[in-house]
Amino acid sequence: MEMQRKRGSGNQTGGEKTKAPVPRLRPAERRAQILARATDYFAEYGLSAQTRAIADACGVAQRLLYRYFPSKAALMAAVYDDAILSPFKAVWLAQLKDRSLPMNERLVHFYSDYFSVVLTRKWLRLFMHASLSEVGMAPDYINAIIKQMLLVIAEETAAEQKVQLPDDADHVLEIGWILHGAVSHFAIRRHLYKASQTLPDHEVTLLHIRSFLSGFAAACEAARDVGASSERREIFSPVS
């Protein structure tokens, strides 16, 4: 009996089993784990939390958080690179320029992929929180990615339809926003508002693409007219 008690007491203290040691992660794995948990936290609760709350959400001590990210700004930069910027595939721009395919097909392939890869619930929540905060994530993403993409879409559509684009780049961007804004807001309605749940994603995306292509020439003409009207108002406005 005494020997049995001794054998049984090796893994018990006060009738409770001792916890197994937590496996140590390699530095790169630990950093990735912290980054993923911090991204989830920011997406759900916003970007205003202090580093102590962020460390708690990541399940690590604050000093360990600082070992991998020496400041909140460094953590936010990593979140931007990993969670907002990196999902965009550089190959998408090349595919949008592939004139061996009709523009309708190029846009369908692109926005089907973009909707499922980028416009997810977590990405949208993170981007919305970033838009409401003072950090530069949202403007940086628009300047680095979206503007280039919109120009490609407008230029390639104009080339296929043999339509003259407005001379002003800002008007060209707004024409691109007609489509991109529609698809993005559809994702917001579906993932954040919990609305527009009836129709399949591809049907709604296809509807916006066909509407954009069918009205593209009219949009370019309207943009040129608006630009010309603004120039005339500037010319004839009285000088104070």
TATA-V460597 format. One record per residue. N is the residue number from 1. RES is the residue in three letters. PHI is phi in degrees with one decimal (none if undefined). Layout:
<<N & RES & PHI> <N & RES & PHI>>
This chain:
<<1 & MET & none> <2 & GLU & -61.0> <3 & MET & -67.6> <4 & GLN & -64.6> <5 & ARG & -64.5> <6 & LYS & -65.2> <7 & ARG & -66.3> <8 & GLY & -79.1> <9 & SER & -86.9> <10 & GLY & -66.9> <11 & ASN & -110.2> <12 & GLN & -131.8> <13 & THR & -137.6> <14 & GLY & 61.6> <15 & GLY & 84.1> <16 & GLU & -114.0> <17 & LYS & -73.8> <18 & THR & -75.4> <19 & LYS & -71.7> <20 & ALA & -68.5> <21 & PRO & -61.7> <22 & VAL & -73.4> <23 & PRO & -63.3> <24 & ARG & -79.9> <25 & LEU & -94.6> <26 & ARG & -67.1> <27 & PRO & -52.7> <28 & ALA & -65.4> <29 & GLU & -68.1> <30 & ARG & -63.6> <31 & ARG & -60.8> <32 & ALA & -63.3> <33 & GLN & -64.9> <34 & ILE & -61.6> <35 & LEU & -62.8> <36 & ALA & -65.1> <37 & ARG & -69.4> <38 & ALA & -64.8> <39 & THR & -62.4> <40 & ASP & -60.9> <41 & TYR & -64.1> <42 & PHE & -62.3> <43 & ALA & -63.7> <44 & GLU & -86.0> <45 & TYR & -119.7> <46 & GLY & 96.6> <47 & LEU & -105.4> <48 & SER & -90.3> <49 & ALA & -64.6> <50 & GLN & -79.2> <51 & THR & -64.0> <52 & ARG & -63.9> <53 & ALA & -66.8> <54 & ILE & -65.1> <55 & ALA & -61.8> <56 & ASP & -60.6> <57 & ALA & -64.7> <58 & CYS & -85.9> <59 & GLY & 73.7> <60 & VAL & -133.1> <61 & ALA & -72.5> <62 & GLN & -60.6> <63 & ARG & -66.1> <64 & LEU & -70.8> <65 & LEU & -58.7> <66 & TYR & -69.6> <67 & ARG & -64.6> <68 & TYR & -95.2> <69 & PHE & -134.3> <70 & PRO & -65.0> <71 & SER & -154.2> <72 & LYS & -64.1> <73 & ALA & -60.6> <74 & ALA & -65.9> <75 & LEU & -64.3> <76 & MET & -63.7> <77 & ALA & -63.1> <78 & ALA & -68.2> <79 & VAL & -61.7> <80 & TYR & -60.5> <81 & ASP & -63.5> <82 & ASP & -82.8> <83 & ALA & -102.3> <84 & ILE & -103.0> <85 & LEU & -80.9> <86 & SER & -66.3> <87 & PRO & -61.7> <88 & PHE & -73.6> <89 & LYS & -94.8> <90 & ALA & -60.5> <91 & VAL & -65.1> <92 & TRP & -59.4> <93 & LEU & -64.1> <94 & ALA & -64.6> <95 & GLN & -68.2> <96 & LEU & -66.0> <97 & LYS & -92.6> <98 & ASP & -78.6> <99 & ARG & -79.6> <100 & SER & -75.1> <101 & LEU & -113.9> <102 & PRO & -65.2> <103 & MET & -60.9> <104 & ASN & -57.6> <105 & GLU & -67.8> <106 & ARG & -61.1> <107 & LEU & -68.9> <108 & VAL & -63.5> <109 & HIS & -61.8> <110 & PHE & -64.0> <111 & TYR & -72.1> <112 & SER & -64.0> <113 & ASP & -70.2> <114 & TYR & -62.5> <115 & PHE & -63.5> <116 & SER & -82.7> <117 & VAL & -91.0> <118 & VAL & -97.2> <119 & LEU & -80.6> <120 & THR & -87.1> <121 & ARG & -60.4> <122 & LYS & -65.4> <123 & TRP & -62.5> <124 & LEU & -64.2> <125 & ARG & -64.1> <126 & LEU & -62.6> <127 & PHE & -67.2> <128 & MET & -66.1> <129 & HIS & -61.3> <130 & ALA & -64.6> <131 & SER & -65.7> <132 & LEU & -89.1> <133 & SER & -99.4> <134 & GLU & -91.5> <135 & VAL & -75.4> <136 & GLY & -95.7> <137 & MET & -57.7> <138 & ALA & -64.6> <139 & PRO & -60.3> <140 & ASP & -62.4> <141 & TYR & -65.3> <142 & ILE & -63.3> <143 & ASN & -70.1> <144 & ALA & -81.8> <145 & ILE & -119.4> <146 & ILE & -65.4> <147 & LYS & -59.6> <148 & GLN & -62.4> <149 & MET & -64.8> <150 & LEU & -64.3> <151 & LEU & -63.8> <152 & VAL & -61.9> <153 & ILE & -61.7> <154 & ALA & -66.2> <155 & GLU & -66.3> <156 & GLU & -69.5> <157 & THR & -66.5> <158 & ALA & -63.0> <159 & ALA & -64.3> <160 & GLU & -68.4> <161 & GLN & -88.3> <162 & LYS & 54.5> <163 & VAL & -113.4> <164 & GLN & -81.6> <165 & LEU & -78.7> <166 & PRO & -60.0> <167 & ASP & -70.7> <168 & ASP & -81.4> <169 & ALA & -63.6> <170 & ASP & -65.5> <171 & HIS & -66.9> <172 & VAL & -63.0> <173 & LEU & -60.8> <174 & GLU & -64.4> <175 & ILE & -64.5> <176 & GLY & -63.7> <177 & TRP & -64.8> <178 & ILE & -55.0> <179 & LEU & -80.8> <180 & HIS & -64.8> <181 & GLY & -63.6> <182 & ALA & -65.9> <183 & VAL & -67.8> <184 & SER & -63.8> <185 & HIS & -69.9> <186 & PHE & -60.3> <187 & ALA & -63.9> <188 & ILE & -63.3> <189 & ARG & -59.4> <190 & ARG & -74.3> <191 & HIS & -86.7> <192 & LEU & -103.7> <193 & TYR & -84.8> <194 & LYS & 58.8> <195 & ALA & -118.8> <196 & SER & 52.5> <197 & GLN & -97.1> <198 & THR & -78.1> <199 & LEU & -82.5> <200 & PRO & -63.5> <201 & ASP & -53.7> <202 & HIS & -66.7> <203 & GLU & -69.2> <204 & VAL & -67.6> <205 & THR & -61.1> <206 & LEU & -62.6> <207 & LEU & -60.3> <208 & HIS & -67.0> <209 & ILE & -64.5> <210 & ARG & -66.3> <211 & SER & -64.9> <212 & PHE & -63.5> <213 & LEU & -66.9> <214 & SER & -69.9> <215 & GLY & -103.9> <216 & PHE & -64.3> <217 & ALA & -61.5> <218 & ALA & -65.5> <219 & ALA & -65.0> <220 & CYS & -64.5> <221 & GLU & -64.4> <222 & ALA & -63.3> <223 & ALA & -64.4> <224 & ARG & -65.3> <225 & ASP & -64.7> <226 & VAL & -62.3> <227 & GLY & -63.4> <228 & ALA & -66.8> <229 & SER & -64.0> <230 & SER & -64.8> <231 & GLU & -64.8> <232 & ARG & -65.7> <233 & ARG & -64.3> <234 & GLU & -67.4> <235 & ILE & -67.2> <236 & PHE & -96.9> <237 & SER & -71.1> <238 & PRO & -65.6> <239 & VAL & -89.0> <240 & SER & -81.0>>
